[in-house]
Amino acid sequence: MILRLLIAVMLLGGAAQACSCRPIDVRKAVADADVVFRGTVIDIHDAKRDVLTDILQPRKHIVVFRVNRVWKGDVGETFAISAQEVAPITQIRAAANCMGWWDDAAVGDELLVYARHTPETDEYTTSICYRTKLAKRSAQDLQELGPGKPPTDNGQRTAPTP
C-alpha cells in the first residue's frame, strides 16, 4: 500500500512539473545543434506510424518549414522536424524531454530553430531547451548569429518523410 502511494505521488508530482531547462547561450546552442535556421511553418501533419506505436507513445507530428536564413548545416528551402504532442496522458514524458515546443506554433508562424539530428530515426528534433522559439522573440539570438545565408538548393529537404 505504501509503495503504491509513493509511486502515485512520484507520478503526479512529475506530471505537475513544467518543462524546465538550464539556460544556454547562443554560442552553446549553435555548437550543440546540427542545423540552425529561420523559417516559416508551412504545414503541420501527423507522422505515419504503426498502430502499436501510436497507442504506446505520444502522438507525433511533422512540422514543415519554408527556410529563409541558415546559420548552420546543409538546409534546403524546405525542412521538416518531428514534433511530439503534449497531451495529459503523456505529460510526464513531455515534461521530461520538453519536446512539446511546437504546441504554440501554427502555420504561418516564423521560428528560429536550433535542431539536432537523431541518427537512429534519421529525424531532426528540437526543443525549447535548445533555444527554438518564435522569431519575434529571438532578437538577441538573431543579433548574435549575424546575417546568415540563404538555404541551399541541394540541402536537406524533408526529413522525416510524412
CORZIGI-V912105 format. One record per backbone hydrogen bond with DSSP energy under -0.5 kcal/mol. NH is the residue of the N-H (numbers start at 1). CO is the residue of the C=O. Records with the same first field share a line. If there is no record, write none. Layout:
BEGIN
NH->CO  CO
END
This chain:
BEGIN
5->1
6->2
7->3
8->4
9->5
10->6
11->7
12->8
13->9
14->10
15->11
16->12
17->13  14
29->25
30->26
31->27
32->28
33->29
34->115
35->115
36->72
37->113
38->69
39->111
40->66
41->109
42->64
43->64
45->62
47->60
49->47
54->50
55->51
56->52
57->53
61->83
62->45
63->81
64->43  62
65->79
66->40
67->65  77
68->38
69->38
70->149
71->36
72->36
75->73
76->156
79->65
81->63
82->124
83->61
84->99
85->59
87->85
90->87
91->88
94->90
95->91
96->92
97->93
98->94
102->99
103->100
104->101
105->102
108->41
109->106
111->39
112->133
113->37  111
115->35  113
116->125
118->123
119->117
121->118
122->118
123->118
124->159
125->116
126->82
127->114
128->98
130->127
131->128
132->127
133->112
135->110
137->134
138->135
142->138
143->139
144->140
145->141
146->142
149->70
152->75
155->152
156->74
END
